[in-house]
Amino acid sequence: MWQDYFKQLEAYLKWQQQKMQSLEKAVHHLQQQYDELKKKPRTTIEKIEYHFDQLKVETLEGTLNIGLNPATFNEDTIEDFGVPKSTTIIPQLTPIFRNIQAAVHAYLQEEGENIIARMEQTYNRSLDPTYRQFILQDIERQIDDRIHFYLQQYNEQERSEEQFIAYLKRDIEYSIETFLKHLPREETNE
């Protein structure tokens, strides 16, 4: 019995010794990597503050290049930073556009709160009134772009005003539903 105990103890001590040797090798390898990293030159970046709450972007065009890469910098690359001058094309507001716009804005003002309330019940959510207004204002800002999208996608002669309005009403309901469906629980008043 004592013989078995000492054999187990000897096996355990050998296992521990092997484990310690492998850990020592790993520590040695990590120390070498650390020393190599210390020898490489470092770049220190001072504190950079961005104030995006003060930024209002209505149209974003061109190419944004932040910083220069010294390895690729030569005399020819400075022209790459120039932003080509282009003219902004403002879409013409056709009578069908204005009619659709008026109808959809009226629908959003009259039915927006009801749609949100219905979706709140469907998804068992409760938003405060300011959050509801935020959602409606956000959708209202996107209406003109959606009208342009549908007018470009479909020829005005192919679809009636009522069809375009129906598409936009569907988009409004779908966007509110999607928003509430994916809204984290802490954003609600629950």
Buried (B, 14 or more C-beta within 10 A) or exposed (E): EEEEEEEEEEEEEEEEEEEEEEEEEEEEEEEEEEEEEEEEEEEEEEEEEEEEEEEEEEEEEEEEEEEEEEEEEEEEEEEEEEEEEEEEEEEEEEEBBEEBBEBBBEBBEEBBBEBBEBBBEEBEBEBEEEBBBEBBEEBBEBBBEBBEBBBEEEEBEEBEBEEBBEBBBEBBBEBBBEBBEEBEEEEBEE
